Amino acid sequence: MANIITNLKDWRKERKMSQQELAQLVGVRRETIVHLENNRYNPSLEMALKIADIFNCHVEELFQLKKEAKND
């Protein structure tokens, strides 16, 4: 399971962009975008930066670390 959560799908849909279009801009397969949007895949730093550049935003606006529960 991914340790990063994302709102990539919201950003993509707000810009009326298909998964395929985003995949082509990033240089990955559409399936990679599907996995990113469903929190099944952690992006590499390079991929996260490319996506942020495409949307003209900060990486933190797209991806956040999942908070882990602390054990006492």
TABELLIN-V811821 format. One line per field, one symbol per residue. ss: DSSP state (H for helix, E for strand, C for the rest). psi: psi as a letter, one per 30 degrees, with the letter a starting at -180 (. if undefined). burial: I if it has 16 or more other ideal C-beta (glycine too) atoms within 10 Angstrom, else O. A space follows every 10 residues. Layout:
ss: ???
psi: ???
burial: ???
This chain:
ss: CCCEEECHHH HHHHCCCCHH HHHHHHCCCH HHHHHHHCCC CCCCHHHHHH HHHHHCCCHH HHEEECCCCC CC
psi: kkgkllheee eeefghklee eeeeefhlle eeeeeefghg kklleeeeee eeeeghlkef fekkkkkkkk k.
burial: OOOOOIOIOO IIOOOOOOIO OIIOOIOIOO OIIOIIIOIO IIIOOOIIOI IIOIIOOOOO OIIOOOOOOO OO
